[in-house]
Amino acid sequence: MSALPKIPIRMTVAEFFAWNPPSPQLWQLVDGEPQAMAPPNHTHGAIQAELARLIGNTLGERGSPCHVVVTPGVIPRVQSETNVRIPDLAVTCSGYDAEESALANPILLIEILSPSNQAETWANVWAYTTIPSVQEILVLKTASIGAELLRRNQDGSWPSKPLTIETGELTLESIGFGIPLAAAYRTTRLATNK
């Protein structure tokens, strides 16, 4: 029986991108420590796919230069040498290099909140607020239909608390996008349990 490859205890962003992880799952770098990410459950994956489709179709129909990226690496400005976080979705309006390891200049970041990883998800959300290009951060729930939205203020600051959305319209000003909140849950069991 062969031993599993040893996971480095601490690394920089450059070392993280050069690293060959011991498993094909997603990894993120949090304060220099590589962390394996569990595969999403069915509800999480369905919300992620549905919202990526809705946003991507809307941007495409408009001929927008913006596009959706699924599970990109993003580098927060705070401790940028030791952090690569992985949101569920991102939107950027910038061009990119085909070999780019991390998404440059995202304007919208989206996390899908599973009850088992709330602390880690919110730690990522607050790290995202340090990325200068980010205008909005959306956190969708998986235990019920609902979302929390952080939107950068006119002066560049962030509100101390997110806006809670439980019914009605979900509006993302950063990309001029709006849908009924329930539309993001169309392919989940939550949509049939109203």
C-alpha positions as CSV (number, residue, x, y, z in Angstrom):
1,M,0.0,0.0,0.0
2,S,1.5,3.3,-1.0
3,A,1.5,6.3,1.3
4,L,-0.5,9.4,0.4
5,P,1.5,12.4,-0.8
6,K,2.3,14.8,2.0
7,I,0.3,18.0,1.9
8,P,2.5,21.1,2.5
9,I,1.8,22.9,5.8
10,R,2.4,26.4,4.4
11,M,2.8,27.8,1.0
12,T,2.7,31.0,-1.1
13,V,0.3,31.6,-4.0
14,A,3.1,30.9,-6.4
15,E,3.9,27.6,-4.7
16,F,0.1,26.8,-4.6
17,F,-0.3,27.2,-8.4
18,A,2.8,25.1,-9.0
19,W,1.7,22.4,-6.6
20,N,0.4,19.0,-7.7
21,P,-2.3,18.2,-5.2
22,P,-2.8,14.6,-4.0
23,S,-6.4,14.5,-5.3
24,P,-8.3,16.0,-8.2
25,Q,-10.8,17.8,-6.0
26,L,-10.8,21.6,-5.7
27,W,-8.3,23.2,-3.3
28,Q,-8.1,26.7,-2.0
29,L,-5.3,28.4,-0.1
30,V,-6.3,30.1,3.1
31,D,-3.6,32.1,4.9
32,G,-0.9,29.8,3.4
33,E,-2.6,26.5,4.2
34,P,-4.0,24.4,1.3
35,Q,-7.6,23.3,2.1
36,A,-9.5,20.6,0.2
37,M,-13.0,21.5,-0.7
38,A,-15.8,18.9,-0.4
39,P,-17.8,18.3,-3.6
40,P,-21.1,20.2,-3.5
41,N,-24.3,18.4,-2.6
42,H,-27.1,18.1,-5.2
43,T,-28.9,21.3,-4.1
44,H,-25.7,23.3,-4.1
45,G,-24.7,22.1,-7.5
46,A,-28.2,22.7,-8.9
47,I,-28.3,26.3,-7.7
48,Q,-24.8,26.9,-9.0
49,A,-25.6,25.5,-12.5
50,E,-29.0,27.3,-12.7
51,L,-27.6,30.7,-11.7
52,A,-24.6,30.3,-14.0
53,R,-27.0,29.6,-16.9
54,L,-29.4,32.5,-16.1
55,I,-26.6,35.0,-15.7
56,G,-24.6,33.7,-18.7
57,N,-27.7,33.7,-21.0
58,T,-28.6,37.2,-20.0
59,L,-25.1,38.5,-20.6
60,G,-24.9,36.7,-23.9
61,E,-28.2,38.0,-25.1
62,R,-27.1,41.5,-24.4
63,G,-23.8,41.1,-26.2
64,S,-22.1,42.0,-22.9
65,P,-18.3,41.8,-22.7
66,C,-18.8,40.2,-19.2
67,H,-18.9,36.5,-18.6
68,V,-19.5,34.0,-15.9
69,V,-16.8,31.8,-14.5
70,V,-17.5,28.7,-12.4
71,T,-15.3,28.1,-9.3
72,P,-12.5,30.5,-10.3
73,G,-9.5,31.2,-8.1
74,V,-9.5,34.8,-6.8
75,I,-6.8,36.5,-4.8
76,P,-7.9,38.8,-2.0
77,R,-5.8,42.0,-1.5
78,V,-5.3,41.2,2.2
79,Q,-2.5,38.7,2.6
80,S,-2.4,38.3,-1.2
81,E,0.8,36.2,-1.1
82,T,-0.9,33.4,0.9
83,N,-4.5,33.3,-0.2
84,V,-6.4,31.9,-3.2
85,R,-10.1,31.6,-2.5
86,I,-12.6,29.7,-4.6
87,P,-16.1,31.2,-5.0
88,D,-18.9,29.2,-6.6
89,L,-19.4,31.7,-9.4
90,A,-17.9,35.0,-10.5
91,V,-18.5,37.5,-13.2
92,T,-15.7,39.5,-14.9
93,C,-15.8,42.0,-17.7
94,S,-12.0,41.9,-18.3
95,G,-10.1,40.0,-20.9
96,Y,-7.9,37.2,-19.7
97,D,-4.8,35.2,-20.6
98,A,-5.6,31.5,-21.4
99,E,-3.0,30.4,-18.8
100,E,-4.3,32.8,-16.1
101,S,-4.4,30.9,-12.8
102,A,-6.6,33.4,-10.9
103,L,-9.5,35.5,-12.1
104,A,-8.4,39.1,-12.5
105,N,-10.9,41.9,-11.8
106,P,-14.1,40.1,-10.8
107,I,-17.0,42.5,-10.3
108,L,-19.5,40.0,-8.8
109,L,-18.7,37.0,-6.6
110,I,-21.3,34.4,-5.6
111,E,-21.2,31.8,-2.8
112,I,-23.7,29.1,-2.2
113,L,-24.0,28.6,1.6
114,S,-24.2,25.0,2.9
115,P,-25.1,24.6,6.5
116,S,-22.0,22.6,7.2
117,N,-19.5,25.3,6.0
118,Q,-21.0,28.6,7.0
119,A,-18.0,29.9,8.9
120,E,-15.6,29.1,6.0
121,T,-18.0,30.7,3.5
122,W,-18.4,33.9,5.4
123,A,-14.6,34.1,6.0
124,N,-14.2,33.9,2.2
125,V,-17.0,36.6,1.7
126,W,-15.2,39.1,4.0
127,A,-11.9,38.3,2.2
128,Y,-13.6,39.1,-1.1
129,T,-14.4,42.6,0.1
130,T,-10.7,43.4,-0.1
131,I,-10.7,42.9,-3.9
132,P,-10.9,46.4,-5.4
133,S,-12.9,45.4,-8.5
134,V,-15.6,43.6,-6.6
135,Q,-18.9,45.5,-6.5
136,E,-21.3,42.9,-5.2
137,I,-21.1,39.6,-3.3
138,L,-24.2,37.3,-3.3
139,V,-24.6,34.4,-0.8
140,L,-27.4,32.0,-1.6
141,K,-28.8,29.6,1.0
142,T,-29.2,25.9,0.4
143,A,-31.4,25.0,3.4
144,S,-34.2,27.3,2.3
145,I,-34.9,29.8,-0.5
146,G,-33.1,33.0,0.5
147,A,-30.0,35.1,-0.1
148,E,-27.8,37.8,1.4
149,L,-26.3,40.5,-0.7
150,L,-23.4,42.8,0.0
151,R,-23.2,45.8,-2.4
152,R,-20.3,48.2,-2.3
153,N,-21.4,51.7,-1.3
154,Q,-20.8,54.8,-3.6
155,D,-17.8,55.8,-1.4
156,G,-16.1,52.4,-2.0
157,S,-16.9,51.1,1.5
158,W,-18.9,48.0,2.3
159,P,-22.0,47.8,4.5
160,S,-21.5,46.2,7.9
161,K,-24.4,43.8,7.3
162,P,-25.7,42.2,4.1
163,L,-29.2,42.8,2.7
164,T,-31.4,39.8,3.4
165,I,-33.6,38.7,0.5
166,E,-36.2,36.0,1.2
167,T,-38.8,36.6,-1.5
168,G,-39.4,38.7,-4.5
169,E,-36.8,40.0,-6.9
170,L,-33.0,39.3,-6.8
171,T,-31.3,42.3,-8.4
172,L,-27.6,42.4,-9.1
173,E,-26.8,46.0,-10.1
174,S,-23.1,45.2,-11.0
175,I,-24.3,43.4,-14.1
176,G,-27.8,44.8,-14.6
177,F,-29.4,41.5,-13.8
178,G,-32.7,40.7,-12.1
179,I,-34.8,37.5,-11.6
180,P,-37.3,36.3,-9.1
181,L,-35.2,34.8,-6.3
182,A,-37.1,31.5,-6.6
183,A,-35.8,31.2,-10.2
184,A,-32.3,30.4,-8.9
185,Y,-33.9,27.4,-7.1
186,R,-35.9,26.1,-10.1
187,T,-34.1,22.7,-10.3
188,T,-34.0,22.0,-6.5
189,R,-36.4,20.3,-4.2
190,L,-36.8,23.7,-2.4
191,A,-38.7,25.0,-5.4
192,T,-41.3,22.2,-5.0
193,N,-41.6,22.6,-1.2
194,K,-42.9,26.1,-1.1
